Amino acid sequence: MSKKIAAGASAAALAAGIAAPALAETVYDNGSGGTVSLYGQFNPTFQSFDDGTGRYDSLADNANANSRVGMDVTQSYGAGTFRFKFETGLGLRSSDGISQSGKPAEMSWDRTDIRHVDFAYQSAGFGTFSAGQGSMASDGAAGADLSGTGVVQSAWISDTAGAFEFRDSSGGLTGVAIEDAFAVYDGSRLGRVRYDSIDLNGFTFSASYGEEVLDSSADFSMYDVTARYSNENAGAFAVSAALGYGWEDDGGARSEAVNGSVSVLHKDTGLSFTAAAGDRDTAGTYGYAKLGYTTDLIAAGATAFGVDYYNGDDTATAGSEARSWGFAAVQSFDSANIDAHLGYREYSYADGSATSYQDSASILAGAILKF
């Protein structure tokens, strides 16, 4: 571990999050089969990034699970259920937006922070039809994860410190950012129409078509299909898996990508294994693996540990290699709806050019409060 990074990971960063008050989800029942739920989460974190030449410390919003608020309205109608969902990020300075060049404003909300404005009808016999701003079918296809450390450690490596650039051997910025090198070919949230099948012995199938409607400068559309499997009672194991395929058109530049993940938890021991992989025909491939362990060290809630590794080839440019490993710990405080988290990660990059890139490292330390 980098000495400069280790010095910045103080217990005070965790304590600040743990001290936050707990709030309960607010649910209103209209007495005729309808409910209105108000919910949210707040996820402040201390970020430290060591690029081999200098260290950069900041307070930020953890992009692995950003701070947000939402409203979920449901109403029974015959054998089905109507649903409306509104959800937005708070626009706080994000851990994936800070770089050596500076920090964004502490809070800067715009309409691209809207996550859901989504109408849906769920039929017990035919599945769910959705329309509006929301998740594409393949959104989260890389995110099957039963380790309990997803709030600070996942295949989305760039969420931790994506805007920071690698430095060359002389200390100069290279223009190659973490987010360029560590790709995950997942779906996104768009203005879309989507269909999800009913549960078929643990399997569900989804399809969607969407366009970027919140960013007026973007010309982006995609359609995708995804299969998911979930079984919490597969004997001694719990299993979660997803496989998605998407076709994208970004201003006339077309591409196809496949992306998937699987996670298996042995319930008696708390040991888990998680893997994800993806390929884009106009870029490269990546693979991701994580070993996890969940136990009860204290009465307050579960303690989860994870060690992971990411391997990407041709993700930034042809011939490039991106490697990262990390360690994470998450402590739950069930009565307060708080998960304190600490994550350490190292990054390396090479692209076959004459440039020698310095290794870098990061830490996130904070806590997420759900209400």
N, C-alpha and C positions, 0 to 999 in steps of 0.2 A: 504493500500500500504506500502511495506517495506520502511522505512526511508532511508536505505542505497541506495536502488534502486532509489527512488525519487530524491535524491541529485544528481544522475548522469545524469538525463534527462534534459540536458540544451537546451535552445533555440538556442544556437550556432550550435548544430548538425543539426537542421532544416535549419538554415540560410545558412550553408555551401552548402547544396544541392540546395536551392532556388537560390543562386547566380550564379549557373552554366549557361553558355550561351545556348540558344535554337538553335537547328539545324533542318533543314527541310529534310524530306525524299527525296532522289534523285531518280528520275524516268526517264529512257530513253525510247523513243518510236522509233521503227525502221521503222514506216510508213507502215508496212504490217501486222498489227494485232499482233505485238509482243512488249513486254516491258521488261525492266530490272530495277528492283527496288533494291536499296541499303538501308538498314535500320539497326537500332540497338537500344539499351537502355543501360543506365548507372545508377546503383542503389546502391550508397554508403550508408552506414548506421552506426550509432553509436550503439553498442550493450553493454548492461550491464546485468550481470547475478549475482544474489544473491542466493547462495546455502544454506543459513541458517548459514553458518560459515564465509564465506568471499564473497567479491564482485570482479568481474572480468570485466574490461572495455576494449573494443576493437573497432577499426574501421574495418569494414568488408563489404563484398558484400552481399546484402540481398538475401538469397536463396529463398524467396517467389517468386521472379521474378528476376533471376540473370542477371548481365550485359552480353550483347551478341551483336554480329553483324551478319548480314546475307545478302544474295542475293537471289532474287526471279525472275526467268526468265519465261515468258509465251510467247507462240506463237500459234495463231489461226491456225487450220488445219481443213478445211472443217467445219463440224458442231460441232467440238470439239476443245479442247485446250490442248496442251502439256505444261508441267510445270517442271522446275528444281528448287530445293530449296537447298541452302547451308546455314547452320546456326551453329555457335559455341559460346559457352560461352568463356569469356575472361580468365578464369582460375584464377580470383582474389580470395583472401582469403575469404572463404564463412562463413556466419553466422552459418551454421549447422556443421562446421568442427572445431570450436574453443572449447576448453575444459579447465578444471582445470589443465590438464597436459601440456598445451602449445598451441601455435598458429601455424598454417601452414605458409608457406612462403607467403609473400604479393601477389606474383603472381607465379603460377606454372601450366602452361598449359600442358596437355597431350591429347592424342586423345580421351579419354573418355569424354572430354569437348565438343566434336562434338555432336550437337543435331540433325542435318538433313544433309544428302546427299541423296536427295530424288527425284526420277523421277515419274511423274504421267501423266496420260491421262484422261481428263474429257470429258465425252460424255453427251450431253444434254438429250439423251434418255436412257442411260444405267448406268449412275453413273460414279464414279471415281476409276481407278485402279492405285495403287501406288506400288513402289518397291524401296528399299534402306533403309538407316538408317533414322528412323523417329518414330513417335508416333504409338504405337499399338492402336487397335480399342478402348480399354478401358482406354487409357491414358486420364486423366482428368474427368473420370466418377464421381469422388467425388467432382468436381469443379464447378458445376452449382452455380453461385453466382451473384446476381444482386444488392448487397449491396454497391458496390463501394469501399470496403475496402480490397479487395483481395490481394493487393500489400503488406499488412503487417499482414493480419488476415485471416486464412482459416482453413480448416480441417487438413491441413498438419502442425500440431503443431510442428513437429521436425524441420521445416525449420528455425525457429527462433533461436534455441539453441540446436540442436539435440545431439551434442557430449558431452554436460555437463552431469555429473553423479550426482545422488542423494547421499547425505551424510547420514550416520547413526547418532544416537543420540550422539555419542561420537565425531563426526566430521570426521570420516573416510570415504573415498570413497567406495561405495558399488559395483561398477562395473555395476550397472544398469543405463543406459543412457536414456535421454529423448527420443531418437530415438527408443530405445527398447520398451519403455512403451506405446508410443503414435503412434500406427500404423494406416495407411490408406491403404487398400488393392486395390490399383489402378494399372492400367497398367503402362507400362514404354515405353522408347524409345529403339528400337532394330533394327537390320538388319531384315527387314520384307517385306512381301507382304501383301497388304491390299486392301479391296474393300469397298467403301462407296456408298450407294444407292443414287438415286436422291431424292430431297425433295418431300415428300408425305404428303401434307397438314401440314407441320411443322415437320413431323417425318423423320428421317434418320436412316438407319440401316447399321452397319459396321461389318466386320469380318477380322481377320488377323492371320498370323502365323509369329513368329519371333524368332531369336536367338541372343544371345550376341556376337557381332563381334568385339567390340572395346577393351574389356578387355580380353587379351589372357589367363588369369588365370581362367576365369569363364567358367562354363559348364552349361549354362542356356538357356532354350527355353520355349516358351509358345504359346498358341493360345487362342483367345478370340472373343467374340461377344458383341456388344453394340447397344442399341437403344437410340436415342436422340430426344428431342422435344424442339422446340423453337418457341415462338409466342410473338412478341413485341406489338401486337394489339389484345389482348384477352379482349376486352371491356376496362375497366378502368385499366387493369392489363397487365404486361409483365410477361411471364413465360419461364423458362428454366429448363430442367430436363434431366437426363441421368441414364441409368441402364446398367451395364456391368457385364459379367461373364467370368472368365478366368481359364484356366488349365495350370499349371506350372510344369516344371521338372528342378529342381536345383541339378545337380550332382546326379541324381537318386532319389532324394527326391521329391515326387509328391504331389501336393496340388491343391485345387480348391478354388476359392474365388468369392464372389458376392459383388458388390460395386455400390452405386448409390447416387444421390443427386437431389434436387429440390429447386428452388428459385422462389419466387413470389414477384413482385414489384407493389405496388399501385402507379400509375404514378402521380396522382393528389397530394397526400400527401407526397410522397417520402419514405413511410414506406415499409420495405421489411422483408420477412422471408425466411431463408435458412436452409435446413437440409440435412445431409448426414449420411449414415450408411453403414456398411459392415461386412462381416463374412468370415473367412477362416477356412476350415475344420480341419487344423492342428494347428490352433492357437485359436484366440478368436473373439470377436465382439466389435464393437465400434458404438457410436452414436454421432452426432454433430449437434448443432443448433445455429443459429445466428439471432438476431434482428438487423435490420439496419434502418438508417434514413438518407436521402439525402436531402439537402436544399441549398439555395443560400444565404449564409451569407454575402459574398462579391461579387463584380462585376467580380473579376478575374476568377471565376469558381466555380463549385459545391463543397460543403463541405459534407463529408459522415462520419457517425458515426456507429460503430458496437459494440455489446456486444455478446459474444459467450460462449459456454460451450461444453466441450468434455468429454465423459464417455466411458472408455474402460475396458473390462473385459477379463482376460486370455490372454491379448495381449503380455505380456513379458513371463510369465510362467503361468501354471495352477493355478488358485486361485488369480492371481494378479488383482489389481484395480488401474486404472490410471484416474485421474481427473484433469481438467484444465479449467479455465475461463479466459477471456481476454476482454480488451477494446481497441478500435482503433479509430483513427481519420485520415482522408485523406482530404487534401485541394488541389484542382486542380487549376493550373495556365494555362489556356487554350492557351493563346498567346505564352507561352514559352514551351508548351508540357511537363510540369513538374507537378508531383503530390508529394507534401510533405506528409510524413506519420509519425505517432506516434502510437506505440502499446505497451501495457502493458499486461503481462500474469503471472498467478500463476499456479504452478504445485504441485500435491500431488500424492503419490504412496504408496501402501501397497501390500504385497504378502502372508500374512498369516504366515510368518516365525517369528522367535523371533526378527528379525531386525526391529527397528523402524526408518523409513525414515523421514528425515527433509523435510518440504515443501521448495520450491524454487520459484524464480520469475525472470522475465526478462523484459527488455525494448529494443525496436528497435526505433530509431529516425533518419530519413533521408529523401531522396527524390529521385524519379526516373525521369530521363530525357529520353524521347523517341525521336528518330530522324530517 
